[in-house]
Amino acid sequence: MKVYTVHIHPGHADPLEDAVLIREGFNFWAFLLSGLWALYHRQWLAFIGLLVISVLCNIAIELANGGPEMDFFLALATGIGFGLIANDLRRRKLARQGWKMVDIIAAPDETGALHRFLQKATGIRPVAPAKPTANSSYPLSYNGSIPTP
C-alpha cells in the first residue's frame, strides 16, 4: 500500500474535482531526472538549488583532483537526496499557494486513493450485490431430476 496526501484549493468552484494527490516517500522520477522534474512541476527554486549544488560539486571535484568516479558519486548522492525531498517540496509549494491538506489515504495506486477519498468526502458507500435467498423462485442447486408440475 502506498500513502497519499490529498490537497484541495478552497477557492475553486468544485474543490473535490481539483484535488491533488501526492505520494509519500521517495520519488523515483525526481531522482532520475532531477532538473527536468523540478521544471515540470514549476519548482523554480529547487531547480536553481540543483544548479548551485551541481556547480559546487564540480568545483569540489576540480579542487580534489577527482575523476569520473567522484563525479558519479556526487551526482548519485545529489539525485538520491532530491528524490527523498521532492514530494515534500511539492507539498510546501501547494501550501504557499493556499492549498489545504485535507486527508491522508492509503491505497495500491493513485487512482484507488482518489476513489477512496471521493467516497469518504461525499459519504457514498459502494453497494454490494444482493445475494440469492433460499426462498427465490429458482433452485439454488441442481440435483439431476426435472421438476414436474
N, CA, C and O atoms as a GROMACS GRO file, in nm:
protein
  596
    1MET      N    1   0.083  -0.119   0.000
    1MET     CA    2   0.000   0.000   0.000
    1MET      C    3   0.088   0.125   0.000
    1MET      O    4   0.190   0.132   0.068
    2LYS      N    5   0.045   0.220  -0.076
    2LYS     CA    6   0.114   0.348  -0.081
    2LYS      C    7   0.028   0.451  -0.008
    2LYS      O    8  -0.094   0.439  -0.003
    3VAL      N    9   0.093   0.550   0.049
    3VAL     CA   10   0.023   0.654   0.125
    3VAL      C   11   0.028   0.784   0.046
    3VAL      O   12   0.133   0.824  -0.003
    4TYR      N   13  -0.087   0.848   0.033
    4TYR     CA   14  -0.100   0.973  -0.041
    4TYR      C   15  -0.159   1.080   0.050
    4TYR      O   16  -0.243   1.052   0.135
    5THR      N   17  -0.114   1.204   0.031
    5THR     CA   18  -0.179   1.317   0.095
    5THR      C   19  -0.268   1.382  -0.009
    5THR      O   20  -0.233   1.392  -0.126
    6VAL      N   21  -0.386   1.427   0.036
    6VAL     CA   22  -0.484   1.487  -0.054
    6VAL      C   23  -0.489   1.636  -0.025
    6VAL      O   24  -0.506   1.678   0.090
    7HIS      N   25  -0.475   1.717  -0.130
    7HIS     CA   26  -0.475   1.862  -0.118
    7HIS      C   27  -0.586   1.919  -0.204
    7HIS      O   28  -0.604   1.879  -0.319
    8ILE      N   29  -0.662   2.014  -0.148
    8ILE     CA   30  -0.766   2.083  -0.224
    8ILE      C   31  -0.746   2.233  -0.210
    8ILE      O   32  -0.688   2.280  -0.112
    9HIS      N   33  -0.795   2.307  -0.308
    9HIS     CA   34  -0.788   2.453  -0.302
    9HIS      C   35  -0.928   2.504  -0.270
    9HIS      O   36  -1.018   2.488  -0.352
   10PRO      N   37  -0.948   2.565  -0.153
   10PRO     CA   38  -1.081   2.606  -0.112
   10PRO      C   39  -1.146   2.710  -0.204
   10PRO      O   40  -1.268   2.721  -0.206
   11GLY      N   41  -1.067   2.784  -0.280
   11GLY     CA   42  -1.122   2.888  -0.366
   11GLY      C   43  -1.178   2.837  -0.497
   11GLY      O   44  -1.244   2.913  -0.569
   12HIS      N   45  -1.155   2.711  -0.532
   12HIS     CA   46  -1.203   2.657  -0.659
   12HIS      C   47  -1.352   2.628  -0.652
   12HIS      O   48  -1.406   2.606  -0.543
   13ALA      N   49  -1.418   2.627  -0.768
   13ALA     CA   50  -1.562   2.605  -0.774
   13ALA      C   51  -1.599   2.468  -0.716
   13ALA      O   52  -1.692   2.457  -0.635
   14ASP      N   53  -1.528   2.365  -0.755
   14ASP     CA   54  -1.551   2.230  -0.702
   14ASP      C   55  -1.418   2.176  -0.650
   14ASP      O   56  -1.344   2.113  -0.725
   15PRO      N   57  -1.388   2.201  -0.522
   15PRO     CA   58  -1.257   2.161  -0.470
   15PRO      C   59  -1.230   2.011  -0.479
   15PRO      O   60  -1.114   1.972  -0.493
   16LEU      N   61  -1.333   1.927  -0.471
   16LEU     CA   62  -1.311   1.784  -0.477
   16LEU      C   63  -1.267   1.741  -0.616
   16LEU      O   64  -1.190   1.646  -0.631
   17GLU      N   65  -1.314   1.810  -0.719
   17GLU     CA   66  -1.278   1.774  -0.855
   17GLU      C   67  -1.133   1.809  -0.886
   17GLU      O   68  -1.068   1.741  -0.965
   18ASP      N   69  -1.082   1.914  -0.823
   18ASP     CA   70  -0.946   1.960  -0.849
   18ASP      C   71  -0.846   1.910  -0.745
   18ASP      O   72  -0.738   1.968  -0.731
   19ALA      N   73  -0.879   1.805  -0.674
   19ALA     CA   74  -0.791   1.754  -0.569
   19ALA      C   75  -0.659   1.706  -0.628
   19ALA      O   76  -0.654   1.648  -0.737
   20VAL      N   77  -0.550   1.731  -0.554
   20VAL     CA   78  -0.417   1.687  -0.595
   20VAL      C   79  -0.370   1.584  -0.493
   20VAL      O   80  -0.374   1.608  -0.372
   21LEU      N   81  -0.325   1.470  -0.542
   21LEU     CA   82  -0.272   1.365  -0.455
   21LEU      C   83  -0.121   1.359  -0.473
   21LEU      O   84  -0.070   1.356  -0.586
   22ILE      N   85  -0.050   1.356  -0.361
   22ILE     CA   86   0.097   1.348  -0.364
   22ILE      C   87   0.138   1.228  -0.280
   22ILE      O   88   0.102   1.217  -0.163
   23ARG      N   89   0.215   1.139  -0.340
   23ARG     CA   90   0.258   1.018  -0.271
   23ARG      C   91   0.366   1.050  -0.169
   23ARG      O   92   0.452   1.135  -0.192
   24GLU      N   93   0.360   0.981  -0.056
   24GLU     CA   94   0.463   0.992   0.047
   24GLU      C   95   0.584   0.912   0.004
   24GLU      O   96   0.572   0.812  -0.067
   25GLY      N   97   0.701   0.956   0.046
   25GLY     CA   98   0.822   0.877   0.025
   25GLY      C   99   0.906   0.920  -0.093
   25GLY      O  100   0.892   1.031  -0.144
   26PHE      N  101   0.992   0.830  -0.135
   26PHE     CA  102   1.091   0.854  -0.239
   26PHE      C  103   1.025   0.871  -0.375
   26PHE      O  104   0.935   0.794  -0.410
   27ASN      N  105   1.069   0.971  -0.452
   27ASN     CA  106   1.017   0.995  -0.586
   27ASN      C  107   1.124   0.951  -0.686
   27ASN      O  108   1.228   1.017  -0.701
   28PHE      N  109   1.099   0.842  -0.755
   28PHE     CA  110   1.196   0.785  -0.847
   28PHE      C  111   1.227   0.880  -0.963
   28PHE      O  112   1.342   0.895  -1.003
   29TRP      N  113   1.124   0.945  -1.016
   29TRP     CA  114   1.145   1.034  -1.131
   29TRP      C  115   1.223   1.158  -1.091
   29TRP      O  116   1.300   1.210  -1.172
   30ALA      N  117   1.205   1.206  -0.971
   30ALA     CA  118   1.284   1.320  -0.924
   30ALA      C  119   1.430   1.278  -0.905
   30ALA      O  120   1.521   1.359  -0.925
   31PHE      N  121   1.453   1.155  -0.866
   31PHE     CA  122   1.590   1.102  -0.854
   31PHE      C  123   1.655   1.091  -0.991
   31PHE      O  124   1.770   1.133  -1.010
   32LEU      N  125   1.583   1.033  -1.087
   32LEU     CA  126   1.639   1.004  -1.218
   32LEU      C  127   1.657   1.130  -1.303
   32LEU      O  128   1.759   1.146  -1.369
   33LEU      N  129   1.557   1.219  -1.301
   33LEU     CA  130   1.558   1.339  -1.386
   33LEU      C  131   1.538   1.464  -1.300
   33LEU      O  132   1.442   1.538  -1.320
   34SER      N  133   1.627   1.487  -1.207
   34SER     CA  134   1.610   1.591  -1.106
   34SER      C  135   1.573   1.727  -1.163
   34SER      O  136   1.469   1.782  -1.127
   35GLY      N  137   1.653   1.782  -1.251
   35GLY     CA  138   1.628   1.915  -1.304
   35GLY      C  139   1.501   1.921  -1.387
   35GLY      O  140   1.423   2.015  -1.374
   36LEU      N  141   1.479   1.821  -1.472
   36LEU     CA  142   1.358   1.819  -1.553
   36LEU      C  143   1.232   1.805  -1.467
   36LEU      O  144   1.129   1.866  -1.495
   37TRP      N  145   1.241   1.723  -1.362
   37TRP     CA  146   1.128   1.707  -1.271
   37TRP      C  147   1.094   1.839  -1.204
   37TRP      O  148   0.978   1.876  -1.194
   38ALA      N  149   1.196   1.910  -1.159
   38ALA     CA  150   1.174   2.040  -1.094
   38ALA      C  151   1.111   2.139  -1.191
   38ALA      O  152   1.019   2.212  -1.153
   39LEU      N  153   1.158   2.143  -1.314
   39LEU     CA  154   1.098   2.233  -1.413
   39LEU      C  155   0.956   2.194  -1.448
   39LEU      O  156   0.869   2.281  -1.462
   40TYR      N  157   0.929   2.065  -1.462
   40TYR     CA  158   0.795   2.018  -1.495
   40TYR      C  159   0.693   2.058  -1.388
   40TYR      O  160   0.580   2.095  -1.419
   41HIS      N  161   0.735   2.050  -1.261
   41HIS     CA  162   0.645   2.084  -1.150
   41HIS      C  163   0.657   2.231  -1.108
   41HIS      O  164   0.605   2.271  -1.004
   42ARG      N  165   0.726   2.310  -1.189
   42ARG     CA  166   0.742   2.454  -1.167
   42ARG      C  167   0.805   2.485  -1.031
   42ARG      O  168   0.766   2.578  -0.962
   43GLN      N  169   0.901   2.405  -0.997
   43GLN     CA  170   0.978   2.423  -0.875
   43GLN      C  171   1.104   2.502  -0.911
   43GLN      O  172   1.214   2.446  -0.917
   44TRP      N  173   1.089   2.631  -0.934
   44TRP     CA  174   1.199   2.714  -0.982
   44TRP      C  175   1.314   2.722  -0.882
   44TRP      O  176   1.430   2.711  -0.920
   45LEU      N  177   1.282   2.740  -0.755
   45LEU     CA  178   1.388   2.748  -0.655
   45LEU      C  179   1.462   2.615  -0.640
   45LEU      O  180   1.583   2.613  -0.618
   46ALA      N  181   1.390   2.506  -0.650
   46ALA     CA  182   1.454   2.375  -0.644
   46ALA      C  183   1.547   2.356  -0.762
   46ALA      O  184   1.657   2.301  -0.747
   47PHE      N  185   1.505   2.401  -0.880
   47PHE     CA  186   1.590   2.391  -0.998
   47PHE      C  187   1.717   2.474  -0.981
   47PHE      O  188   1.827   2.428  -1.012
   48ILE      N  189   1.702   2.597  -0.932
   48ILE     CA  190   1.818   2.682  -0.909
   48ILE      C  191   1.910   2.620  -0.803
   48ILE      O  192   2.032   2.624  -0.816
   49GLY      N  193   1.850   2.563  -0.698
   49GLY     CA  194   1.928   2.494  -0.596
   49GLY      C  195   2.006   2.377  -0.654
   49GLY      O  196   2.122   2.355  -0.617
   50LEU      N  197   1.944   2.301  -0.744
   50LEU     CA  198   2.015   2.190  -0.808
   50LEU      C  199   2.132   2.240  -0.892
   50LEU      O  200   2.238   2.178  -0.895
   51LEU      N  201   2.111   2.352  -0.961
   51LEU     CA  202   2.221   2.410  -1.040
   51LEU      C  203   2.336   2.453  -0.950
   51LEU      O  204   2.453   2.428  -0.982
   52VAL      N  205   2.304   2.518  -0.839
   52VAL     CA  206   2.408   2.563  -0.745
   52VAL      C  207   2.484   2.443  -0.688
   52VAL      O  208   2.607   2.445  -0.681
   53ILE      N  209   2.412   2.340  -0.649
   53ILE     CA  210   2.477   2.219  -0.595
   53ILE      C  211   2.564   2.155  -0.702
   53ILE      O  212   2.674   2.107  -0.672
   54SER      N  213   2.517   2.153  -0.825
   54SER     CA  214   2.596   2.096  -0.933
   54SER      C  215   2.726   2.173  -0.954
   54SER      O  216   2.832   2.113  -0.972
   55VAL      N  217   2.719   2.307  -0.952
   55VAL     CA  218   2.838   2.389  -0.968
   55VAL      C  219   2.934   2.366  -0.851
   55VAL      O  220   3.055   2.353  -0.871
   56LEU      N  221   2.881   2.360  -0.729
   56LEU     CA  222   2.965   2.335  -0.612
   56LEU      C  223   3.032   2.197  -0.619
   56LEU      O  224   3.148   2.182  -0.582
   57CYS      N  225   2.959   2.098  -0.667
   57CYS     CA  226   3.017   1.964  -0.681
   57CYS      C  227   3.129   1.965  -0.785
   57CYS      O  228   3.233   1.902  -0.765
   58ASN      N  229   3.109   2.037  -0.895
   58ASN     CA  230   3.214   2.045  -0.997
   58ASN      C  231   3.338   2.116  -0.944
   58ASN      O  232   3.450   2.077  -0.976
   59ILE      N  233   3.318   2.220  -0.864
   59ILE     CA  234   3.432   2.290  -0.803
   59ILE      C  235   3.506   2.197  -0.707
   59ILE      O  236   3.629   2.194  -0.706
   60ALA      N  237   3.430   2.121  -0.627
   60ALA     CA  238   3.492   2.027  -0.533
   60ALA      C  239   3.571   1.920  -0.607
   60ALA      O  240   3.678   1.880  -0.562
   61ILE      N  241   3.519   1.873  -0.720
   61ILE     CA  242   3.590   1.772  -0.799
   61ILE      C  243   3.720   1.828  -0.853
   61ILE      O  244   3.823   1.761  -0.850
   62GLU      N  245   3.716   1.951  -0.901
   62GLU     CA  246   3.837   2.014  -0.955
   62GLU      C  247   3.941   2.037  -0.845
   62GLU      O  248   4.060   2.011  -0.865
   63LEU      N  249   3.896   2.084  -0.727
   63LEU     CA  250   3.990   2.111  -0.618
   63LEU      C  251   4.052   1.983  -0.563
   63LEU      O  252   4.167   1.982  -0.521
   64ALA      N  253   3.975   1.876  -0.564
   64ALA     CA  254   4.024   1.749  -0.509
   64ALA      C  255   4.091   1.662  -0.616
   64ALA      O  256   4.132   1.550  -0.587
   65ASN      N  257   4.102   1.714  -0.737
   65ASN     CA  258   4.157   1.636  -0.849
   65ASN      C  259   4.084   1.502  -0.863
   65ASN      O  260   4.144   1.398  -0.889
   66GLY      N  261   3.953   1.509  -0.847
   66GLY     CA  262   3.871   1.388  -0.857
   66GLY      C  263   3.846   1.351  -1.002
   66GLY      O  264   3.852   1.436  -1.092
   67GLY      N  265   3.818   1.227  -1.023
   67GLY     CA  266   3.792   1.177  -1.158
   67GLY      C  267   3.644   1.151  -1.180
   67GLY      O  268   3.560   1.204  -1.107
   68PRO      N  269   3.613   1.072  -1.280
   68PRO     CA  270   3.473   1.042  -1.311
   68PRO      C  271   3.402   0.965  -1.200
   68PRO      O  272   3.280   0.973  -1.188
   69GLU      N  273   3.479   0.891  -1.119
   69GLU     CA  274   3.416   0.817  -1.008
   69GLU      C  275   3.359   0.914  -0.905
   69GLU      O  276   3.248   0.895  -0.856
   70MET      N  277   3.436   1.018  -0.873
   70MET     CA  278   3.389   1.118  -0.777
   70MET      C  279   3.271   1.195  -0.834
   70MET      O  280   3.176   1.227  -0.762
   71ASP      N  281   3.275   1.225  -0.963
   71ASP     CA  282   3.164   1.295  -1.029
   71ASP      C  283   3.038   1.211  -1.022
   71ASP      O  284   2.930   1.262  -0.991
   72PHE      N  285   3.050   1.080  -1.050
   72PHE     CA  286   2.936   0.990  -1.044
   72PHE      C  287   2.881   0.981  -0.903
   72PHE      O  288   2.759   0.987  -0.883
   73PHE      N  289   2.969   0.967  -0.804
   73PHE     CA  290   2.926   0.955  -0.665
   73PHE      C  291   2.849   1.080  -0.620
   73PHE      O  292   2.744   1.070  -0.557
   74LEU      N  293   2.901   1.198  -0.652
   74LEU     CA  294   2.833   1.322  -0.612
   74LEU      C  295   2.700   1.340  -0.685
   74LEU      O  296   2.603   1.387  -0.626
   75ALA      N  297   2.695   1.303  -0.812
   75ALA     CA  298   2.569   1.311  -0.887
   75ALA      C  299   2.466   1.213  -0.829
   75ALA      O  300   2.348   1.246  -0.818
   76LEU      N  301   2.512   1.094  -0.793
   76LEU     CA  302   2.423   0.995  -0.734
   76LEU      C  303   2.370   1.042  -0.598
   76LEU      O  304   2.251   1.029  -0.570
   77ALA      N  305   2.459   1.097  -0.516
   77ALA     CA  306   2.417   1.147  -0.385
   77ALA      C  307   2.318   1.263  -0.398
   77ALA      O  308   2.221   1.270  -0.323
   78THR      N  309   2.343   1.352  -0.494
   78THR     CA  310   2.250   1.463  -0.516
   78THR      C  311   2.115   1.412  -0.564
   78THR      O  312   2.011   1.460  -0.517
   79GLY      N  313   2.114   1.317  -0.656
   79GLY     CA  314   1.988   1.261  -0.706
   79GLY      C  315   1.909   1.191  -0.597
   79GLY      O  316   1.787   1.208  -0.589
   80ILE      N  317   1.976   1.113  -0.514
   80ILE     CA  318   1.907   1.043  -0.404
   80ILE      C  319   1.849   1.145  -0.306
   80ILE      O  320   1.735   1.132  -0.262
   81GLY      N  321   1.929   1.245  -0.272
   81GLY     CA  322   1.879   1.348  -0.180
   81GLY      C  323   1.759   1.420  -0.236
   81GLY      O  324   1.662   1.445  -0.164
   82PHE      N  325   1.763   1.456  -0.364
   82PHE     CA  326   1.649   1.526  -0.423
   82PHE      C  327   1.528   1.434  -0.433
   82PHE      O  328   1.415   1.479  -0.412
   83GLY      N  329   1.549   1.307  -0.465
   83GLY     CA  330   1.438   1.212  -0.470
   83GLY      C  331   1.369   1.196  -0.336
   83GLY      O  332   1.248   1.173  -0.329
   84LEU      N  333   1.446   1.209  -0.228
   84LEU     CA  334   1.388   1.196  -0.094
   84LEU      C  335   1.303   1.316  -0.053
   84LEU      O  336   1.206   1.301   0.021
   85ILE      N  337   1.338   1.436  -0.100
   85ILE     CA  338   1.265   1.556  -0.056
   85ILE      C  339   1.171   1.614  -0.162
   85ILE      O  340   1.101   1.711  -0.134
   86ALA      N  341   1.168   1.556  -0.282
   86ALA     CA  342   1.092   1.615  -0.393
   86ALA      C  343   0.943   1.628  -0.362
   86ALA      O  344   0.885   1.734  -0.385
   87ASN      N  345   0.880   1.523  -0.310
   87ASN     CA  346   0.736   1.531  -0.282
   87ASN      C  347   0.706   1.630  -0.170
   87ASN      O  348   0.602   1.695  -0.172
   88ASP      N  349   0.796   1.641  -0.074
   88ASP     CA  350   0.777   1.740   0.032
   88ASP      C  351   0.786   1.882  -0.023
   88ASP      O  352   0.712   1.970   0.022
   89LEU      N  353   0.875   1.904  -0.119
   89LEU     CA  354   0.884   2.036  -0.182
   89LEU      C  355   0.753   2.070  -0.254
   89LEU      O  356   0.708   2.184  -0.252
   90ARG      N  357   0.695   1.970  -0.318
   90ARG     CA  358   0.566   1.993  -0.386
   90ARG      C  359   0.456   2.028  -0.286
   90ARG      O  360   0.375   2.116  -0.313
   91ARG      N  361   0.453   1.960  -0.173
   91ARG     CA  362   0.352   1.990  -0.070
   91ARG      C  363   0.369   2.132  -0.017
   91ARG      O  364   0.271   2.204   0.002
   92ARG      N  365   0.494   2.173   0.006
   92ARG     CA  366   0.519   2.308   0.057
   92ARG      C  367   0.476   2.414  -0.044
   92ARG      O  368   0.422   2.518  -0.007
   93LYS      N  369   0.500   2.388  -0.171
   93LYS     CA  370   0.459   2.483  -0.274
   93LYS      C  371   0.308   2.496  -0.277
   93LYS      O  372   0.255   2.607  -0.287
   94LEU      N  373   0.237   2.384  -0.270
   94LEU     CA  374   0.090   2.390  -0.269
   94LEU      C  375   0.040   2.465  -0.146
   94LEU      O  376  -0.055   2.542  -0.157
   95ALA      N  377   0.103   2.445  -0.031
   95ALA     CA  378   0.062   2.514   0.091
   95ALA      C  379   0.083   2.665   0.077
   95ALA      O  380  -0.001   2.743   0.122
   96ARG      N  381   0.192   2.706   0.016
   96ARG     CA  382   0.216   2.850  -0.006
   96ARG      C  383   0.113   2.910  -0.100
   96ARG      O  384   0.082   3.029  -0.091
   97GLN      N  385   0.059   2.830  -0.192
   97GLN     CA  386  -0.039   2.878  -0.288
   97GLN      C  387  -0.182   2.873  -0.234
   97GLN      O  388  -0.276   2.904  -0.306
   98GLY      N  389  -0.199   2.833  -0.109
   98GLY     CA  390  -0.331   2.833  -0.047
   98GLY      C  391  -0.402   2.699  -0.046
   98GLY      O  392  -0.515   2.691   0.001
   99TRP      N  393  -0.340   2.595  -0.094
   99TRP     CA  394  -0.400   2.463  -0.092
   99TRP      C  395  -0.397   2.408   0.050
   99TRP      O  396  -0.304   2.436   0.126
  100LYS      N  397  -0.498   2.332   0.086
  100LYS     CA  398  -0.508   2.271   0.219
  100LYS      C  399  -0.497   2.120   0.208
  100LYS      O  400  -0.559   2.058   0.121
  101MET      N  401  -0.416   2.061   0.298
  101MET     CA  402  -0.411   1.916   0.305
  101MET      C  403  -0.531   1.872   0.387
  101MET      O  404  -0.544   1.909   0.504
  102VAL      N  405  -0.618   1.792   0.327
  102VAL     CA  406  -0.742   1.755   0.394
  102VAL      C  407  -0.749   1.609   0.436
  102VAL      O  408  -0.832   1.573   0.519
  103ASP      N  409  -0.662   1.526   0.380
  103ASP     CA  410  -0.673   1.384   0.415
  103ASP      C  411  -0.544   1.310   0.381
  103ASP      O  412  -0.462   1.357   0.302
  104ILE      N  413  -0.529   1.194   0.443
  104ILE     CA  414  -0.420   1.102   0.413
  104ILE      C  415  -0.486   0.968   0.380
  104ILE      O  416  -0.563   0.915   0.460
  105ILE      N  417  -0.455   0.915   0.262
  105ILE     CA  418  -0.522   0.796   0.213
  105ILE      C  419  -0.418   0.689   0.180
  105ILE      O  420  -0.313   0.720   0.122
  106ALA      N  421  -0.446   0.565   0.217
  106ALA     CA  422  -0.361   0.451   0.178
  106ALA      C  423  -0.436   0.372   0.071
  106ALA      O  424  -0.552   0.336   0.088
  107ALA      N  425  -0.367   0.345  -0.039
  107ALA     CA  426  -0.427   0.271  -0.149
  107ALA      C  427  -0.316   0.210  -0.234
  107ALA      O  428  -0.200   0.250  -0.223
  108PRO      N  429  -0.349   0.112  -0.318
  108PRO     CA  430  -0.247   0.049  -0.402
  108PRO      C  431  -0.189   0.143  -0.509
  108PRO      O  432  -0.073   0.130  -0.547
  109ASP      N  433  -0.271   0.238  -0.557
  109ASP     CA  434  -0.223   0.332  -0.659
  109ASP      C  435  -0.298   0.465  -0.645
  109ASP      O  436  -0.387   0.479  -0.561
  110GLU      N  437  -0.261   0.563  -0.729
  110GLU     CA  438  -0.320   0.696  -0.716
  110GLU      C  439  -0.468   0.697  -0.751
  110GLU      O  440  -0.546   0.770  -0.689
  111THR      N  441  -0.508   0.618  -0.849
  111THR     CA  442  -0.650   0.612  -0.887
  111THR      C  443  -0.733   0.556  -0.772
  111THR      O  444  -0.840   0.608  -0.741
  112GLY      N  445  -0.685   0.451  -0.708
  112GLY     CA  446  -0.756   0.394  -0.594
  112GLY      C  447  -0.763   0.491  -0.477
  112GLY      O  448  -0.864   0.497  -0.407
  113ALA      N  449  -0.655   0.568  -0.457
  113ALA     CA  450  -0.655   0.668  -0.349
  113ALA      C  451  -0.757   0.778  -0.377
  113ALA      O  452  -0.828   0.821  -0.287
  114LEU      N  453  -0.763   0.823  -0.501
  114LEU     CA  454  -0.861   0.926  -0.537
  114LEU      C  455  -1.003   0.872  -0.520
  114LEU      O  456  -1.091   0.943  -0.471
  115HIS      N  457  -1.026   0.748  -0.561
  115HIS     CA  458  -1.157   0.685  -0.545
  115HIS      C  459  -1.197   0.677  -0.397
  115HIS      O  460  -1.310   0.709  -0.361
  116ARG      N  461  -1.103   0.634  -0.313
  116ARG     CA  462  -1.133   0.626  -0.169
  116ARG      C  463  -1.160   0.763  -0.109
  116ARG      O  464  -1.250   0.778  -0.026
  117PHE      N  465  -1.083   0.863  -0.151
  117PHE     CA  466  -1.104   0.998  -0.099
  117PHE      C  467  -1.241   1.051  -0.139
  117PHE      O  468  -1.312   1.109  -0.056
  118LEU      N  469  -1.281   1.031  -0.264
  118LEU     CA  470  -1.411   1.080  -0.308
  118LEU      C  471  -1.525   1.008  -0.237
  118LEU      O  472  -1.626   1.069  -0.204
  119GLN      N  473  -1.509   0.878  -0.214
  119GLN     CA  474  -1.610   0.804  -0.137
  119GLN      C  475  -1.622   0.860   0.004
  119GLN      O  476  -1.732   0.880   0.056
  120LYS      N  477  -1.509   0.886   0.065
  120LYS     CA  478  -1.506   0.938   0.202
  120LYS      C  479  -1.562   1.080   0.209
  120LYS      O  480  -1.637   1.113   0.301
  121ALA      N  481  -1.527   1.163   0.112
  121ALA     CA  482  -1.569   1.303   0.113
  121ALA      C  483  -1.718   1.320   0.083
  121ALA      O  484  -1.783   1.407   0.140
  122THR      N  485  -1.770   1.237  -0.007
  122THR     CA  486  -1.912   1.251  -0.044
  122THR      C  487  -2.003   1.166   0.044
  122THR      O  488  -2.124   1.187   0.045
  123GLY      N  489  -1.947   1.072   0.116
  123GLY     CA  490  -2.027   0.987   0.204
  123GLY      C  491  -2.100   0.876   0.131
  123GLY      O  492  -2.184   0.809   0.191
  124ILE      N  493  -2.070   0.854   0.005
  124ILE     CA  494  -2.135   0.750  -0.073
  124ILE      C  495  -2.056   0.620  -0.056
  124ILE      O  496  -1.935   0.617  -0.081
  125ARG      N  497  -2.123   0.516  -0.015
  125ARG     CA  498  -2.059   0.386   0.002
  125ARG      C  499  -2.096   0.297  -0.116
  125ARG      O  500  -2.208   0.304  -0.166
  126PRO      N  501  -2.003   0.212  -0.160
  126PRO     CA  502  -2.036   0.121  -0.269
  126PRO      C  503  -2.141   0.021  -0.225
  126PRO      O  504  -2.141  -0.023  -0.110
  127VAL      N  505  -2.230  -0.015  -0.314
  127VAL     CA  506  -2.337  -0.109  -0.284
  127VAL      C  507  -2.291  -0.248  -0.324
  127VAL      O  508  -2.248  -0.271  -0.436
  128ALA      N  509  -2.301  -0.342  -0.228
  128ALA     CA  510  -2.263  -0.480  -0.256
  128ALA      C  511  -2.377  -0.548  -0.331
  128ALA      O  512  -2.493  -0.520  -0.303
  129PRO      N  513  -2.346  -0.636  -0.426
  129PRO     CA  514  -2.453  -0.707  -0.497
  129PRO      C  515  -2.533  -0.795  -0.401
  129PRO      O  516  -2.479  -0.852  -0.307
  130ALA      N  517  -2.662  -0.804  -0.428
  130ALA     CA  518  -2.751  -0.883  -0.342
  130ALA      C  519  -2.722  -1.032  -0.359
  130ALA      O  520  -2.696  -1.079  -0.470
  131LYS      N  521  -2.726  -1.105  -0.248
  131LYS     CA  522  -2.704  -1.249  -0.253
  131LYS      C  523  -2.838  -1.318  -0.269
  131LYS      O  524  -2.938  -1.271  -0.215
  132PRO      N  525  -2.843  -1.429  -0.343
  132PRO     CA  526  -2.969  -1.500  -0.360
  132PRO      C  527  -3.017  -1.556  -0.226
  132PRO      O  528  -2.938  -1.601  -0.144
  133THR      N  529  -3.146  -1.553  -0.206
  133THR     CA  530  -3.204  -1.604  -0.082
  133THR      C  531  -3.260  -1.744  -0.105
  133THR      O  532  -3.275  -1.788  -0.219
  134ALA      N  533  -3.289  -1.813   0.003
  134ALA     CA  534  -3.338  -1.951  -0.005
  134ALA      C  535  -3.480  -1.957  -0.061
  134ALA      O  536  -3.517  -2.061  -0.116
  135ASN      N  537  -3.560  -1.853  -0.052
  135ASN     CA  538  -3.698  -1.857  -0.099
  135ASN      C  539  -3.711  -1.798  -0.239
  135ASN      O  540  -3.818  -1.748  -0.275
  136SER      N  541  -3.605  -1.802  -0.319
  136SER     CA  542  -3.613  -1.750  -0.455
  136SER      C  543  -3.689  -1.848  -0.544
  136SER      O  544  -3.710  -1.963  -0.505
  137SER      N  545  -3.729  -1.803  -0.661
  137SER     CA  546  -3.813  -1.886  -0.748
  137SER      C  547  -3.732  -1.988  -0.828
  137SER      O  548  -3.790  -2.073  -0.895
  138TYR      N  549  -3.602  -1.981  -0.824
  138TYR     CA  550  -3.522  -2.078  -0.899
  138TYR      C  551  -3.440  -2.160  -0.799
  138TYR      O  552  -3.406  -2.111  -0.692
  139PRO      N  553  -3.410  -2.283  -0.835
  139PRO     CA  554  -3.336  -2.368  -0.741
  139PRO      C  555  -3.190  -2.320  -0.729
  139PRO      O  556  -3.129  -2.276  -0.826
  140LEU      N  557  -3.138  -2.330  -0.608
  140LEU     CA  558  -3.000  -2.290  -0.585
  140LEU      C  559  -2.901  -2.398  -0.630
  140LEU      O  560  -2.785  -2.368  -0.657
  141SER      N  561  -2.947  -2.523  -0.638
  141SER     CA  562  -2.860  -2.630  -0.687
  141SER      C  563  -2.942  -2.726  -0.771
  141SER      O  564  -3.064  -2.734  -0.756
  142TYR      N  565  -2.877  -2.797  -0.857
  142TYR     CA  566  -2.943  -2.892  -0.945
  142TYR      C  567  -2.912  -3.032  -0.896
  142TYR      O  568  -2.796  -3.069  -0.882
  143ASN      N  569  -3.016  -3.109  -0.870
  143ASN     CA  570  -2.996  -3.243  -0.816
  143ASN      C  571  -3.008  -3.351  -0.921
  143ASN      O  572  -3.004  -3.469  -0.887
  144GLY      N  573  -3.022  -3.316  -1.048
  144GLY     CA  574  -3.027  -3.415  -1.155
  144GLY      C  575  -3.166  -3.451  -1.199
  144GLY      O  576  -3.180  -3.512  -1.305
  145SER      N  577  -3.270  -3.417  -1.128
  145SER     CA  578  -3.408  -3.452  -1.170
  145SER      C  579  -3.479  -3.329  -1.223
  145SER      O  580  -3.448  -3.216  -1.185
  146ILE      N  581  -3.572  -3.353  -1.310
  146ILE     CA  582  -3.651  -3.245  -1.368
  146ILE      C  583  -3.779  -3.233  -1.284
  146ILE      O  584  -3.850  -3.331  -1.264
  147PRO      N  585  -3.808  -3.110  -1.234
  147PRO     CA  586  -3.930  -3.096  -1.154
  147PRO      C  587  -4.056  -3.112  -1.239
  147PRO      O  588  -4.060  -3.066  -1.353
  148THR      N  589  -4.158  -3.179  -1.184
  148THR     CA  590  -4.285  -3.196  -1.254
  148THR      C  591  -4.386  -3.101  -1.196
  148THR      O  592  -4.389  -3.077  -1.076
  149PRO      N  593  -4.470  -3.046  -1.284
  149PRO     CA  594  -4.572  -2.952  -1.234
  149PRO      C  595  -4.687  -3.018  -1.165
  149PRO      O  596  -4.779  -2.951  -1.119
   0.00000   0.00000   0.00000
